[in-house]
Amino acid sequence: MFALVDCNSFFASCEQVFRPDLRGKPVVVLSNNDGFIVARSKEAKELGIGDLQTFFKVKHLLRKHKVAVFSSNYPLYGDMSNRVMQGLQSFSPNIEIYSIDEMFLSFHHMPFNLHDYANKIKNQTWEHTRIPVSVGIAPTKTLAKIANHAAKKIPQCQGTCVMDKPHKWEWYLRRIPVTAIWGVAKRLARRLEPLQIHTAWDLASADPKAVRRISSINLERTIKELNGTPCLTLDELQPARQQIYCTRSFGKKATELQPVLEGISLYAARAAEKLRAQHHLVSTIHVFMHTSPFQSNYHYVSDVIQLPYPTDDTRQITAAARQAITQLYRPGHAFLKAGIGLIEITDRQHHQFDLLCVGQPVQTDKLMRVLDCINQQQGKGTIFIAAQGINKPWYMRQQYTSPQYTTKWQDIPVATC
């Protein structure tokens, strides 16, 4: 048996943890630059506020219903996710962290009452983190996703659902569209329509070979999973990313070179930090910048740079990116976005160095370890290279950001007795 534990309206729930006065009230969280709504509490959804709606279009509705609005606070959400995931690891030795707010657990050969255990997971997570979760348990990962969907949508489930018998998942599969199945998007659903597949149960009852002819073996496996035959195992070790991109829109369009250079320096440093976290080196980077695609004189430029040797040195990656941006920049444009991609990545452990090139110095490795250690202990951005700038007037808009309660010393909540 597999369980899927999913945090409910995770970003909004994180904000409510430190604002208990907002429990039971509508809350929304915005994307970078406060552009779109990316998370909504249950109460906000009931007001008819849709996901990924443009903020300025619904601003009057939010104000009318006194909806609490927050800019994205990723340091807080990342830390709260770690707390939830660490707590869930006590329930099973075999886990897979699927996303920032979802985890699969394996319950094979574990003798206990599944209903009681699901409730224990939900209640203990709430007690330890104050994050509400839904728990779905079923014989396969795909059905566990379906069970979690039922736990959220059916009020009688009260946040937990166990589909351990075929008649249970058949009842629910008959009542949900095929697009509710994990991995079946609208485009694929349209290709399934000629086979008279509209509901999830239609797909579960379909001929796997006929479906495979118009799709792929993955959908054939999905059909088997919907019928209780496990085809997907837990990915207990998250695979290292083959490419790392860091890109953001500017809060204020850059009409000069300096803001673009500061922005690309910041993004290069963040990409290098992620690279070191997975113990990899990069030998090729991709930098780009562009103006607004909605302007008539849309301007996009990019370049690919080969580094002298594989490295994870923030200074070297940043210097190469800045040099490329300087060569690409042309005055007369208001740049909206810039970014950097680490596109040729190799595992540090298995990398074979060139006999004629010493490669990255040992002193650089020590310096990067010290840099990461200080920023992990004292908070992200405590130490940074000066090329990133100090004031950052170009930085993305975050007008409604909450404090970083758990990752910044000056933002730690104060309790008064």
Secondary structure as a PSIPRED ss2 file (coil, helix, strand):
# PSIPRED VFORMAT (PSIPRED V4.0)

   1 M C   1.000  0.000  0.000
   2 F E   0.000  0.000  1.000
   3 A E   0.000  0.000  1.000
   4 L E   0.000  0.000  1.000
   5 V E   0.000  0.000  1.000
   6 D E   0.000  0.000  1.000
   7 C E   0.000  0.000  1.000
   8 N C   1.000  0.000  0.000
   9 S C   1.000  0.000  0.000
  10 F H   0.000  1.000  0.000
  11 F H   0.000  1.000  0.000
  12 A H   0.000  1.000  0.000
  13 S H   0.000  1.000  0.000
  14 C H   0.000  1.000  0.000
  15 E H   0.000  1.000  0.000
  16 Q H   0.000  1.000  0.000
  17 V H   0.000  1.000  0.000
  18 F C   1.000  0.000  0.000
  19 R C   1.000  0.000  0.000
  20 P H   0.000  1.000  0.000
  21 D H   0.000  1.000  0.000
  22 L H   0.000  1.000  0.000
  23 R C   1.000  0.000  0.000
  24 G C   1.000  0.000  0.000
  25 K C   1.000  0.000  0.000
  26 P C   1.000  0.000  0.000
  27 V E   0.000  0.000  1.000
  28 V E   0.000  0.000  1.000
  29 V E   0.000  0.000  1.000
  30 L E   0.000  0.000  1.000
  31 S C   1.000  0.000  0.000
  32 N H   0.000  1.000  0.000
  33 N H   0.000  1.000  0.000
  34 D H   0.000  1.000  0.000
  35 G C   1.000  0.000  0.000
  36 F E   0.000  0.000  1.000
  37 I E   0.000  0.000  1.000
  38 V E   0.000  0.000  1.000
  39 A E   0.000  0.000  1.000
  40 R E   0.000  0.000  1.000
  41 S C   1.000  0.000  0.000
  42 K H   0.000  1.000  0.000
  43 E H   0.000  1.000  0.000
  44 A H   0.000  1.000  0.000
  45 K H   0.000  1.000  0.000
  46 E H   0.000  1.000  0.000
  47 L C   1.000  0.000  0.000
  48 G C   1.000  0.000  0.000
  49 I C   1.000  0.000  0.000
  50 G C   1.000  0.000  0.000
  51 D C   1.000  0.000  0.000
  52 L C   1.000  0.000  0.000
  53 Q C   1.000  0.000  0.000
  54 T E   0.000  0.000  1.000
  55 F H   0.000  1.000  0.000
  56 F H   0.000  1.000  0.000
  57 K H   0.000  1.000  0.000
  58 V H   0.000  1.000  0.000
  59 K H   0.000  1.000  0.000
  60 H H   0.000  1.000  0.000
  61 L H   0.000  1.000  0.000
  62 L H   0.000  1.000  0.000
  63 R H   0.000  1.000  0.000
  64 K H   0.000  1.000  0.000
  65 H C   1.000  0.000  0.000
  66 K C   1.000  0.000  0.000
  67 V C   1.000  0.000  0.000
  68 A E   0.000  0.000  1.000
  69 V E   0.000  0.000  1.000
  70 F E   0.000  0.000  1.000
  71 S C   1.000  0.000  0.000
  72 S C   1.000  0.000  0.000
  73 N C   1.000  0.000  0.000
  74 Y H   0.000  1.000  0.000
  75 P H   0.000  1.000  0.000
  76 L H   0.000  1.000  0.000
  77 Y H   0.000  1.000  0.000
  78 G H   0.000  1.000  0.000
  79 D H   0.000  1.000  0.000
  80 M H   0.000  1.000  0.000
  81 S H   0.000  1.000  0.000
  82 N H   0.000  1.000  0.000
  83 R H   0.000  1.000  0.000
  84 V H   0.000  1.000  0.000
  85 M H   0.000  1.000  0.000
  86 Q H   0.000  1.000  0.000
  87 G H   0.000  1.000  0.000
  88 L H   0.000  1.000  0.000
  89 Q H   0.000  1.000  0.000
  90 S H   0.000  1.000  0.000
  91 F H   0.000  1.000  0.000
  92 S C   1.000  0.000  0.000
  93 P C   1.000  0.000  0.000
  94 N C   1.000  0.000  0.000
  95 I E   0.000  0.000  1.000
  96 E E   0.000  0.000  1.000
  97 I E   0.000  0.000  1.000
  98 Y E   0.000  0.000  1.000
  99 S E   0.000  0.000  1.000
 100 I C   1.000  0.000  0.000
 101 D C   1.000  0.000  0.000
 102 E E   0.000  0.000  1.000
 103 M E   0.000  0.000  1.000
 104 F E   0.000  0.000  1.000
 105 L E   0.000  0.000  1.000
 106 S E   0.000  0.000  1.000
 107 F C   1.000  0.000  0.000
 108 H C   1.000  0.000  0.000
 109 H C   1.000  0.000  0.000
 110 M C   1.000  0.000  0.000
 111 P C   1.000  0.000  0.000
 112 F C   1.000  0.000  0.000
 113 N C   1.000  0.000  0.000
 114 L H   0.000  1.000  0.000
 115 H H   0.000  1.000  0.000
 116 D H   0.000  1.000  0.000
 117 Y H   0.000  1.000  0.000
 118 A H   0.000  1.000  0.000
 119 N H   0.000  1.000  0.000
 120 K H   0.000  1.000  0.000
 121 I H   0.000  1.000  0.000
 122 K H   0.000  1.000  0.000
 123 N H   0.000  1.000  0.000
 124 Q H   0.000  1.000  0.000
 125 T H   0.000  1.000  0.000
 126 W H   0.000  1.000  0.000
 127 E H   0.000  1.000  0.000
 128 H H   0.000  1.000  0.000
 129 T H   0.000  1.000  0.000
 130 R C   1.000  0.000  0.000
 131 I C   1.000  0.000  0.000
 132 P C   1.000  0.000  0.000
 133 V E   0.000  0.000  1.000
 134 S E   0.000  0.000  1.000
 135 V E   0.000  0.000  1.000
 136 G E   0.000  0.000  1.000
 137 I E   0.000  0.000  1.000
 138 A E   0.000  0.000  1.000
 139 P C   1.000  0.000  0.000
 140 T C   1.000  0.000  0.000
 141 K H   0.000  1.000  0.000
 142 T H   0.000  1.000  0.000
 143 L H   0.000  1.000  0.000
 144 A H   0.000  1.000  0.000
 145 K H   0.000  1.000  0.000
 146 I H   0.000  1.000  0.000
 147 A H   0.000  1.000  0.000
 148 N H   0.000  1.000  0.000
 149 H H   0.000  1.000  0.000
 150 A H   0.000  1.000  0.000
 151 A H   0.000  1.000  0.000
 152 K H   0.000  1.000  0.000
 153 K H   0.000  1.000  0.000
 154 I C   1.000  0.000  0.000
 155 P H   0.000  1.000  0.000
 156 Q H   0.000  1.000  0.000
 157 C H   0.000  1.000  0.000
 158 Q C   1.000  0.000  0.000
 159 G C   1.000  0.000  0.000
 160 T E   0.000  0.000  1.000
 161 C E   0.000  0.000  1.000
 162 V E   0.000  0.000  1.000
 163 M C   1.000  0.000  0.000
 164 D C   1.000  0.000  0.000
 165 K C   1.000  0.000  0.000
 166 P H   0.000  1.000  0.000
 167 H H   0.000  1.000  0.000
 168 K H   0.000  1.000  0.000
 169 W H   0.000  1.000  0.000
 170 E H   0.000  1.000  0.000
 171 W H   0.000  1.000  0.000
 172 Y H   0.000  1.000  0.000
 173 L H   0.000  1.000  0.000
 174 R C   1.000  0.000  0.000
 175 R C   1.000  0.000  0.000
 176 I C   1.000  0.000  0.000
 177 P E   0.000  0.000  1.000
 178 V H   0.000  1.000  0.000
 179 T H   0.000  1.000  0.000
 180 A H   0.000  1.000  0.000
 181 I C   1.000  0.000  0.000
 182 W C   1.000  0.000  0.000
 183 G C   1.000  0.000  0.000
 184 V C   1.000  0.000  0.000
 185 A C   1.000  0.000  0.000
 186 K H   0.000  1.000  0.000
 187 R H   0.000  1.000  0.000
 188 L H   0.000  1.000  0.000
 189 A H   0.000  1.000  0.000
 190 R H   0.000  1.000  0.000
 191 R H   0.000  1.000  0.000
 192 L H   0.000  1.000  0.000
 193 E H   0.000  1.000  0.000
 194 P H   0.000  1.000  0.000
 195 L H   0.000  1.000  0.000
 196 Q C   1.000  0.000  0.000
 197 I C   1.000  0.000  0.000
 198 H C   1.000  0.000  0.000
 199 T E   0.000  0.000  1.000
 200 A H   0.000  1.000  0.000
 201 W H   0.000  1.000  0.000
 202 D H   0.000  1.000  0.000
 203 L H   0.000  1.000  0.000
 204 A H   0.000  1.000  0.000
 205 S H   0.000  1.000  0.000
 206 A C   1.000  0.000  0.000
 207 D C   1.000  0.000  0.000
 208 P H   0.000  1.000  0.000
 209 K H   0.000  1.000  0.000
 210 A H   0.000  1.000  0.000
 211 V H   0.000  1.000  0.000
 212 R H   0.000  1.000  0.000
 213 R H   0.000  1.000  0.000
 214 I H   0.000  1.000  0.000
 215 S C   1.000  0.000  0.000
 216 S C   1.000  0.000  0.000
 217 I H   0.000  1.000  0.000
 218 N H   0.000  1.000  0.000
 219 L H   0.000  1.000  0.000
 220 E H   0.000  1.000  0.000
 221 R H   0.000  1.000  0.000
 222 T H   0.000  1.000  0.000
 223 I H   0.000  1.000  0.000
 224 K H   0.000  1.000  0.000
 225 E H   0.000  1.000  0.000
 226 L H   0.000  1.000  0.000
 227 N C   1.000  0.000  0.000
 228 G C   1.000  0.000  0.000
 229 T C   1.000  0.000  0.000
 230 P C   1.000  0.000  0.000
 231 C C   1.000  0.000  0.000
 232 L C   1.000  0.000  0.000
 233 T C   1.000  0.000  0.000
 234 L C   1.000  0.000  0.000
 235 D C   1.000  0.000  0.000
 236 E C   1.000  0.000  0.000
 237 L C   1.000  0.000  0.000
 238 Q C   1.000  0.000  0.000
 239 P C   1.000  0.000  0.000
 240 A C   1.000  0.000  0.000
 241 R C   1.000  0.000  0.000
 242 Q C   1.000  0.000  0.000
 243 Q C   1.000  0.000  0.000
 244 I E   0.000  0.000  1.000
 245 Y E   0.000  0.000  1.000
 246 C E   0.000  0.000  1.000
 247 T E   0.000  0.000  1.000
 248 R E   0.000  0.000  1.000
 249 S E   0.000  0.000  1.000
 250 F E   0.000  0.000  1.000
 251 G E   0.000  0.000  1.000
 252 K E   0.000  0.000  1.000
 253 K E   0.000  0.000  1.000
 254 A E   0.000  0.000  1.000
 255 T C   1.000  0.000  0.000
 256 E C   1.000  0.000  0.000
 257 L H   0.000  1.000  0.000
 258 Q H   0.000  1.000  0.000
 259 P H   0.000  1.000  0.000
 260 V H   0.000  1.000  0.000
 261 L H   0.000  1.000  0.000
 262 E H   0.000  1.000  0.000
 263 G H   0.000  1.000  0.000
 264 I H   0.000  1.000  0.000
 265 S H   0.000  1.000  0.000
 266 L H   0.000  1.000  0.000
 267 Y H   0.000  1.000  0.000
 268 A H   0.000  1.000  0.000
 269 A H   0.000  1.000  0.000
 270 R H   0.000  1.000  0.000
 271 A H   0.000  1.000  0.000
 272 A H   0.000  1.000  0.000
 273 E H   0.000  1.000  0.000
 274 K H   0.000  1.000  0.000
 275 L H   0.000  1.000  0.000
 276 R H   0.000  1.000  0.000
 277 A H   0.000  1.000  0.000
 278 Q C   1.000  0.000  0.000
 279 H C   1.000  0.000  0.000
 280 H E   0.000  0.000  1.000
 281 L E   0.000  0.000  1.000
 282 V E   0.000  0.000  1.000
 283 S E   0.000  0.000  1.000
 284 T E   0.000  0.000  1.000
 285 I E   0.000  0.000  1.000
 286 H E   0.000  0.000  1.000
 287 V E   0.000  0.000  1.000
 288 F E   0.000  0.000  1.000
 289 M E   0.000  0.000  1.000
 290 H E   0.000  0.000  1.000
 291 T E   0.000  0.000  1.000
 292 S C   1.000  0.000  0.000
 293 P C   1.000  0.000  0.000
 294 F C   1.000  0.000  0.000
 295 Q C   1.000  0.000  0.000
 296 S C   1.000  0.000  0.000
 297 N C   1.000  0.000  0.000
 298 Y C   1.000  0.000  0.000
 299 H C   1.000  0.000  0.000
 300 Y E   0.000  0.000  1.000
 301 V E   0.000  0.000  1.000
 302 S E   0.000  0.000  1.000
 303 D E   0.000  0.000  1.000
 304 V E   0.000  0.000  1.000
 305 I E   0.000  0.000  1.000
 306 Q E   0.000  0.000  1.000
 307 L E   0.000  0.000  1.000
 308 P E   0.000  0.000  1.000
 309 Y E   0.000  0.000  1.000
 310 P E   0.000  0.000  1.000
 311 T E   0.000  0.000  1.000
 312 D C   1.000  0.000  0.000
 313 D C   1.000  0.000  0.000
 314 T H   0.000  1.000  0.000
 315 R H   0.000  1.000  0.000
 316 Q H   0.000  1.000  0.000
 317 I H   0.000  1.000  0.000
 318 T H   0.000  1.000  0.000
 319 A H   0.000  1.000  0.000
 320 A H   0.000  1.000  0.000
 321 A H   0.000  1.000  0.000
 322 R H   0.000  1.000  0.000
 323 Q H   0.000  1.000  0.000
 324 A H   0.000  1.000  0.000
 325 I H   0.000  1.000  0.000
 326 T H   0.000  1.000  0.000
 327 Q H   0.000  1.000  0.000
 328 L H   0.000  1.000  0.000
 329 Y C   1.000  0.000  0.000
 330 R C   1.000  0.000  0.000
 331 P C   1.000  0.000  0.000
 332 G C   1.000  0.000  0.000
 333 H C   1.000  0.000  0.000
 334 A C   1.000  0.000  0.000
 335 F E   0.000  0.000  1.000
 336 L E   0.000  0.000  1.000
 337 K E   0.000  0.000  1.000
 338 A E   0.000  0.000  1.000
 339 G E   0.000  0.000  1.000
 340 I E   0.000  0.000  1.000
 341 G E   0.000  0.000  1.000
 342 L E   0.000  0.000  1.000
 343 I E   0.000  0.000  1.000
 344 E E   0.000  0.000  1.000
 345 I E   0.000  0.000  1.000
 346 T E   0.000  0.000  1.000
 347 D E   0.000  0.000  1.000
 348 R C   1.000  0.000  0.000
 349 Q C   1.000  0.000  0.000
 350 H C   1.000  0.000  0.000
 351 H C   1.000  0.000  0.000
 352 Q C   1.000  0.000  0.000
 353 F C   1.000  0.000  0.000
 354 D C   1.000  0.000  0.000
 355 L C   1.000  0.000  0.000
 356 L C   1.000  0.000  0.000
 357 C C   1.000  0.000  0.000
 358 V C   1.000  0.000  0.000
 359 G C   1.000  0.000  0.000
 360 Q C   1.000  0.000  0.000
 361 P C   1.000  0.000  0.000
 362 V H   0.000  1.000  0.000
 363 Q H   0.000  1.000  0.000
 364 T H   0.000  1.000  0.000
 365 D H   0.000  1.000  0.000
 366 K H   0.000  1.000  0.000
 367 L H   0.000  1.000  0.000
 368 M H   0.000  1.000  0.000
 369 R H   0.000  1.000  0.000
 370 V H   0.000  1.000  0.000
 371 L H   0.000  1.000  0.000
 372 D H   0.000  1.000  0.000
 373 C H   0.000  1.000  0.000
 374 I H   0.000  1.000  0.000
 375 N H   0.000  1.000  0.000
 376 Q H   0.000  1.000  0.000
 377 Q H   0.000  1.000  0.000
 378 Q H   0.000  1.000  0.000
 379 G C   1.000  0.000  0.000
 380 K C   1.000  0.000  0.000
 381 G C   1.000  0.000  0.000
 382 T C   1.000  0.000  0.000
 383 I C   1.000  0.000  0.000
 384 F C   1.000  0.000  0.000
 385 I C   1.000  0.000  0.000
 386 A H   0.000  1.000  0.000
 387 A H   0.000  1.000  0.000
 388 Q H   0.000  1.000  0.000
 389 G C   1.000  0.000  0.000
 390 I C   1.000  0.000  0.000
 391 N C   1.000  0.000  0.000
 392 K C   1.000  0.000  0.000
 393 P C   1.000  0.000  0.000
 394 W C   1.000  0.000  0.000
 395 Y C   1.000  0.000  0.000
 396 M C   1.000  0.000  0.000
 397 R C   1.000  0.000  0.000
 398 Q C   1.000  0.000  0.000
 399 Q C   1.000  0.000  0.000
 400 Y C   1.000  0.000  0.000
 401 T C   1.000  0.000  0.000
 402 S C   1.000  0.000  0.000
 403 P C   1.000  0.000  0.000
 404 Q C   1.000  0.000  0.000
 405 Y C   1.000  0.000  0.000
 406 T C   1.000  0.000  0.000
 407 T C   1.000  0.000  0.000
 408 K C   1.000  0.000  0.000
 409 W H   0.000  1.000  0.000
 410 Q H   0.000  1.000  0.000
 411 D H   0.000  1.000  0.000
 412 I C   1.000  0.000  0.000
 413 P C   1.000  0.000  0.000
 414 V C   1.000  0.000  0.000
 415 A C   1.000  0.000  0.000
 416 T C   1.000  0.000  0.000
 417 C C   1.000  0.000  0.000
